[in-house]
Amino acid sequence: MFPALHRLVNALFRELHREGVGASKKSAPVIYITFEEEQKLWETGVLSTEMPSGLFNAVFYYNGLTYRQRISNVFSAREP
């Protein structure tokens, strides 16, 4: 469906890539939180099971930890 449009968009993407747009990947630095820092987050209420915002932060934080662990397991399984 719309083959002319697809060819045009692909040509534009190739031209932009040749010019360097989107050629480099940017990534945020990895920040590790120590046990003591996590305890401080719980003590100050940033992470909490009592308040909705603290619960949201806690779920988001632990989802991030779980995701990081799963990704590291995948990549460690690939290494010879």
Residue pairs with C-beta under 8 A, 6 or more apart in sequence:
16 22
17 23
33 41
38 47
41 47
41 57
41 61
42 48
45 51
45 54
46 54
46 57
47 54
47 57
47 58
47 61
48 54
48 55
48 57
48 58
49 55
49 58
